[in-house]
């Protein structure tokens, strides 16, 4: 597919194009990095609102993909929970450890053991270990990893025929990598995150940007892959005229100018989707579902409690895999700040009344 026809809001088609593009690049980089001591890059996973099938603003879509990484030969990754962060934000460090490869060397593999080979021989005959390139104090560094990937894209002009008309132009970024992808007369903004999977689960630690200044060796835990799998599960079951994504999209637009995040609204809709039969999201139930979203937002504000959707949720679809500590945890309260700060709670309740009035006007016009 060399050209995207139609408007940018055709999310599914553009997402498929982005996925194909990133697949081609990671396959090509796999050949380039073969036998190196840089992280092994795996097939990208589309995450975020666009890959979930909705976007609050169709004309300003950021297509996010997460590229899983595994350690190169002679190395291993060990995730260590950082205990100094906020209770509601879990950060990890990815400790990189050298592994003995003497057995491989004896079997004729072209690799010296980083642990047991003389340093002079290593310096003369082998590339530096991952510890010497993308790490800080034995921990994988987010910014160094992002910078390495950006430099990789800049330095390599893929000669493969399928990539000749599919350009990635780097944009300024630190923890993640942002690019403008161009095909024909269309351009799309892509944000590439890097992640290390927690065991065999759908939970990763990732290079997602953070609001507060934190050390570049901290990798926040992300639930984006589990969330996109939930929306895929709903899409497989939903009737053709289901408007659950349209409800989410329209309601998020009402949040503009308020202190509510799109993630707050998405959490409410995910809880509703998990509790209502998918048949109840058909077109004829549109007004009722929009009112349900409003009522759930109001009740959560009054109770000053909105439970995280993934953490501690015992009713997730079976295909979503969680680490034991996530599955058994008490769900964090996304409205914990409202419970601690009366002024913030009053402001939120006031903003909700404005949203409710806007919603009433929208539903009146649409009825």
C-alpha positions in Angstrom: 0.0 0.0 0.0 2.0 3.0 -1.2 -0.6 5.7 -0.7 -3.3 6.3 1.8 -6.4 7.5 0.1 -9.1 9.2 2.0 -9.1 11.4 5.1 -6.8 11.0 8.1 -9.7 10.0 10.3 -9.9 6.6 8.6 -8.0 5.3 11.6 -8.2 1.6 10.9 -6.7 2.0 7.4 -3.9 4.3 8.6 -3.1 2.1 11.6 -2.7 -0.9 9.3 -0.3 1.2 7.1 1.6 2.3 10.1 1.9 -1.3 11.4 3.1 -2.5 8.0 5.6 0.3 7.9 7.0 -0.4 11.4 7.1 -4.1 10.7 9.2 -3.5 7.6 11.6 -1.2 9.5 12.1 -3.6 12.5 12.6 -6.5 10.1 15.3 -4.5 8.3 16.9 -3.3 11.5 16.9 -7.0 12.7 19.2 -7.8 9.8 21.4 -4.7 10.4 21.7 -5.5 14.2 22.1 -9.2 13.8 25.1 -10.4 15.8 25.3 -7.1 17.6 25.1 -6.3 21.3 22.3 -3.9 21.1 18.7 -4.8 22.2 16.8 -7.2 20.0 13.8 -5.3 18.5 10.6 -7.3 18.1 7.4 -6.7 16.1 5.8 -3.3 17.1 2.5 -3.3 18.9 0.0 -0.5 18.2 -1.2 1.2 21.4 -3.2 4.3 22.3 -6.5 5.7 21.1 -5.8 5.4 17.4 -5.1 1.6 17.6 -8.0 1.2 20.0 -10.2 2.5 17.2 -11.0 6.1 18.3 -9.4 9.4 18.6 -10.7 12.6 20.3 -9.4 14.8 17.4 -9.2 13.1 14.0 -7.1 15.9 12.5 -4.3 15.7 15.1 -3.8 12.0 15.6 -0.6 10.5 17.1 -0.1 6.9 16.1 1.8 5.2 19.0 3.6 1.9 18.7 5.5 0.0 21.4 8.5 -2.0 20.3 9.3 -4.8 22.7 13.0 -5.3 23.4 14.8 -8.4 24.6 18.5 -8.6 25.7 21.2 -9.5 23.1 23.3 -12.6 23.4 25.5 -12.6 26.5 23.1 -10.3 28.4 20.0 -10.6 30.5 17.4 -8.1 31.7 16.2 -8.0 35.3 13.3 -5.7 36.3 13.6 -4.0 39.7 10.7 -2.1 41.2 11.6 1.4 42.3 10.3 2.0 45.8 10.8 5.8 45.8 8.1 6.7 43.3 4.5 7.8 44.0 2.2 5.0 45.3 0.0 5.4 42.2 2.8 5.3 39.7 5.0 2.2 39.5 8.5 2.7 38.0 11.0 0.0 37.3 14.7 -0.1 36.5 16.0 -2.6 33.9 19.2 -4.0 35.3 21.5 -5.4 32.5 23.6 -8.3 33.6 26.4 -10.0 31.6 26.0 -13.8 31.2 28.7 -16.4 30.8 29.0 -17.5 27.1 32.1 -19.7 27.5 30.2 -22.7 26.4 29.1 -21.0 23.2 32.7 -20.0 22.5 33.8 -23.6 23.0 31.1 -24.7 20.5 32.6 -22.5 17.9 30.3 -19.4 18.1 32.1 -16.2 17.1 31.8 -14.5 20.5 34.1 -13.8 23.4 32.7 -14.2 26.9 32.4 -10.7 28.4 32.8 -12.2 31.9 35.8 -14.4 31.4 37.8 -13.1 28.4 40.7 -10.8 28.9 39.7 -7.1 28.6 42.5 -6.4 26.1 41.2 -9.3 23.9 37.6 -8.0 24.2 38.6 -4.4 23.3 40.6 -5.6 20.2 38.2 -8.3 18.9 34.6 -7.5 20.0 32.2 -4.7 20.0 31.3 -3.1 23.4 28.7 -4.8 25.6 25.2 -3.2 26.1 26.5 -2.0 29.5 29.0 0.2 27.7 26.6 1.7 25.2 23.0 2.2 26.3 23.3 1.8 30.1 23.9 4.1 33.1 25.3 2.4 36.2 24.3 -1.0 34.9 20.7 0.1 34.1 19.2 0.5 30.7 18.9 4.2 30.0 15.6 5.5 28.4 17.1 8.5 26.7 20.2 6.7 25.4 17.9 4.0 24.0 15.7 6.6 22.2 18.7 8.5 20.9 20.3 5.3 19.6 17.1 4.4 17.7 16.8 7.9 16.2 20.5 7.8 15.1 19.9 4.3 13.6 17.0 5.7 11.5 19.0 8.7 10.4 22.1 6.6 9.5 20.4 3.9 7.5 18.6 4.6 4.3 16.8 1.3 3.8 17.5 0.0 0.3 14.6 -2.4 0.3 12.1 -1.6 -2.5 9.1 -1.6 -0.2 10.7 1.1 2.0 11.9 3.5 -0.7 8.8 5.6 -0.7 8.1 5.3 3.0 10.2 7.9 4.8 10.6 8.4 8.5 11.6 12.0 9.4 12.8 12.3 13.1 11.1 14.9 15.3 12.5 16.4 18.5 11.9 14.0 21.4 13.8 12.5 24.4 12.2 9.5 26.1 10.3 8.3 23.1 11.1 8.6 19.4 8.7 10.7 17.3 8.7 10.7 13.5 6.8 12.1 10.6 5.9 9.3 8.2 5.3 10.3 4.6 3.6 8.4 1.9 2.5 10.0 -1.3 0.9 13.3 -0.3 -0.1 12.2 3.2 1.9 12.6 6.4 1.3 11.0 9.8 2.9 11.5 13.2 4.3 8.4 14.8 5.5 8.0 18.4 7.7 5.0 19.1 8.0 3.7 22.6 10.3 0.9 23.7 9.2 -1.7 26.2 10.4 -4.7 28.2 7.7 -7.2 28.8 7.0 -8.4 32.4 7.4 -12.1 32.0 5.0 -13.5 29.4 2.2 -11.0 30.3 0.6 -8.1 28.4 2.2 -5.6 30.9 5.4 -3.8 30.0 7.7 -1.2 31.4 8.2 1.4 28.7 9.9 4.6 27.7 6.6 6.6 27.7 7.1 10.3 28.5 6.4 11.4 32.1 5.1 14.6 33.4 7.6 14.9 36.3 11.4 15.0 36.1 12.7 11.5 36.8 16.0 9.7 36.3 16.4 8.4 32.8 16.9 4.9 34.1 13.3 4.7 35.3 10.8 2.8 33.1 7.2 3.4 34.0 4.8 0.4 34.0 2.3 0.6 31.2 -1.0 -1.1 30.6 -1.5 0.2 27.1 -1.0 -3.3 25.5 -3.6 -4.9 27.8 -6.0 -2.0 27.1 -5.7 -2.3 23.3 -6.3 -6.0 23.6 -9.5 -5.3 25.6 -10.8 -3.0 22.8 -9.9 -5.7 20.2 -11.9 -8.2 22.3 -14.9 -5.9 22.3 -14.6 -5.2 18.6 -14.8 -8.9 17.8 -18.0 -9.3 19.8 -19.7 -6.0 19.0 -22.5 -5.7 16.4 -21.7 -3.8 13.2 -23.7 -0.7 14.3 -22.0 -0.5 17.7 -21.3 3.1 18.8 -19.2 2.4 21.8 -16.2 4.1 20.2 -18.2 7.0 19.0 -19.6 7.5 22.5 -16.1 7.6 23.9 -14.9 10.0 21.1 -17.8 12.4 21.5 -17.7 12.5 25.2 -13.9 13.2 25.3 -14.5 16.3 23.2 -16.7 17.7 26.0 -13.6 17.5 28.3 -11.7 20.1 26.4 -10.8 23.0 28.7 -11.5 21.0 31.9 -9.1 19.2 34.3 -10.4 15.7 33.2 -8.1 13.6 31.1 -9.2 11.4 28.2 -7.8 8.5 30.2 -10.3 9.1 32.9 -13.1 9.0 30.4 -11.7 5.9 28.7 -11.5 4.2 32.1 -15.2 4.8 32.7 -16.2 3.6 29.3 -14.0 0.4 29.7 -15.8 -0.4 33.0 -19.2 0.1 31.2 -18.1 -2.1 28.3 -17.0 -4.8 30.7 -20.3 -4.7 32.5 -22.9 -4.3 29.8 -23.7 -6.7 26.9 -22.2 -5.5 23.7 -25.6 -5.6 22.2 -26.5 -2.7 24.4 -24.1 -0.4 22.5 -26.1 -0.5 19.3 -27.1 2.7 17.5 -30.6 2.7 19.1 -29.1 2.9 22.6 -26.8 5.8 21.8 -28.5 8.4 24.0 -28.9 6.0 26.9 -25.2 5.0 26.8 -24.1 8.7 26.7 -26.2 9.3 29.8 -24.7 6.2 31.4 -21.2 7.7 30.9 -22.3 11.0 32.4 -23.9 9.3 35.4 -20.8 7.1 36.0 -18.6 10.1 35.9 -20.8 12.0 38.4 -21.0 9.0 40.8 -17.2 8.5 40.6 -16.7 12.2 41.4 -19.2 12.1 44.3 -17.5 9.0 45.7 -14.0 10.5 44.9 -13.1 7.1 43.5 -12.5 5.7 40.1 -10.8 2.3 40.1 -8.0 1.5 37.6 -9.4 -0.7 34.9 -6.5 -3.2 34.4 -4.9 -3.5 37.9 -6.8 -5.9 40.1 -9.6 -6.4 37.7 -10.9 -10.0 38.1 -13.3 -9.8 35.2 -10.9 -9.1 32.3 -11.2 -11.3 29.1 -9.1 -14.5 29.4 -6.8 -13.5 26.5 -5.4 -10.6 28.6 -2.5 -11.9 30.6 -1.4 -10.1 33.8 1.5 -10.7 36.2 0.3 -12.2 39.5 1.1 -9.0 41.5 -1.1 -7.0 39.0 -3.9 -9.4 39.0 -4.1 -9.7 42.8 -3.5 -6.0 43.6 -6.0 -3.5 45.0 -7.1 -1.3 42.1 -5.5 2.2 42.4 -8.0 5.1 42.7 -7.5 7.4 39.8 -9.3 10.1 41.7 -7.1 9.8 44.8 -6.1 13.5 44.4 -9.8 14.6 44.7 -10.1 12.6 48.0 -7.0 14.4 49.4 -7.8 18.0 48.2 -11.3 19.5 48.8 -10.5 22.4 46.5 -9.7 20.0 43.6 -12.9 18.1 44.3 -15.0 21.2 44.2 -13.4 22.3 41.0 -14.0 18.9 39.4 -17.7 18.9 40.4 -18.1 22.4 39.0 -16.5 21.3 35.7 -18.7 18.3 35.6 -21.8 20.5 35.7 -20.5 22.4 32.7 -19.9 19.1 30.9 -23.4 18.0 31.8 -24.9 21.1 30.3 -22.9 20.7 27.1 -24.0 17.1 26.9 -27.6 18.0 27.3 -27.3 20.4 24.3 -25.5 17.8 22.2 -28.1 15.1 22.9 -31.0 17.6 22.3 -29.6 18.5 18.9 -28.9 14.8 18.0 -32.3 13.6 19.2 
